[in-house]
Amino acid sequence: MAWSHQGYAAAGFGIPFGLGIVVFAVLFSLIRWCPRTFYRMIKAMFSIKHYEGTSSDAREFIDIYGVQISLSATTFSFLPPLALLIMATAVLTATFVLFLSELFLIGRYVSPNSKCPSDDEMDCYTTVNSTYFYCNSSDTRIDASLGSLVCYRWIKQNIETVEILNQIGLCGGLLQAFGWFVNIFLRLLLHVLQRKKSSPSERIFTHASYSYNTITDCYQYLEFLGNTVLDYVIIRYLYEVIITIERMNFFIMSFLTSSVSNNKDTYSNTMSCTIDNEYLSNSHDEQKDETTNEPDECGKKQKFQKCLGDIFLDSNKSFNTVWKIYYRMLKPFIEKFTTKVPKSPIRKLLEPETVAFEKSERLL
């Protein structure tokens, strides 16, 4: 007794679904009881490496094209293995379905006024009203009044070795193509995450010595950018507000800018904002003052500048936004130094009213 059209269609959807459940169960068993075998398979399919914890480094992590994702026992540590499990299940299920499609539950589409498929006897149904038509020979021509047909057969007859080898080769190529697709997709996804996960705690407060961060680069770019932007917004404010036409002296303006932007008390303001509490680094690589065991003035200056650089980028490169935020910290120093313009050590040395140069005398 032939199956109905709905029965064949249901089997066409049910078999891949059941096959996917079987593949998922097998892979879940591997990752549960034989994780090394599972991760070796993942490495062969997607070039994703797994590193187990050692005596020197207890962290277990996976390396996804240079980005290390920890598998430590945390609340969401199951997500990376689960993602790999689902990804591998989808790829293997699609490959197995392709392999079986020409060997088991074969489906053929037949256009109107054509001959029956050359796959021996098949159960055919019209695409309009599912009228049954039996094809018992490839020489049988289908009546044009029936329209197009969909024909089914459970098992292919007279399978040749060449056909099986062709299916294996096709599945191998498809598996490799899936691997390339996953590779490209993950690289694009990591690139997007690298931009979106660039939060202040990662992008600003992470020292180059903090090896656990593999998402963002070192903050040096923000530091250099912040230094330049800081000099510009200070000198612009001095030019537009403080320095009048009568007092205009570009040398004095330069000294004022340098005094405000390079004053150590300015950078100490960052400490009052608890920025140091968010600073991520390996302590043996970070410079500290030997007497106080605290980051030195150079470290404070770096934090002050890289925060400014990040604000500048996040505000769509708005100098006004940067100045609105930093003016409150710089205001006391601007008022102090504009009242009495400081002198650089070179000026103190060269100006005659403070230093007198005399001819050396021989004491002996």
Secondary structure by P-SEA (a helix, b strand, c coil): ccccaaaaaaaaaaaaaaaaaaaaaaaaaaaaccaaaaaaaaaaaccbbbbcccccccbbbbbcccbbbbbccccccaaaaaaaaaaaaaaaaaaaaaaaccccbbbbbbccccccccccbbbbbbcccbbbbbbcccccccccccccbbbbbcccccccaaaaaaaaaaaaaaaaaaaaaaaaaaaaaaaaaaaaacccccccccccccccccccccaaaaaaaaaaaaaaaaaaaaaccccccccccaaaaaaaaaaaaaccccccccccccccccccccccccccccccccccaaaaaaaaaaaaaaaaaaacccaaaaaaaacccaaaaaaaaaabbbbcaaaaaccccccccccccccc
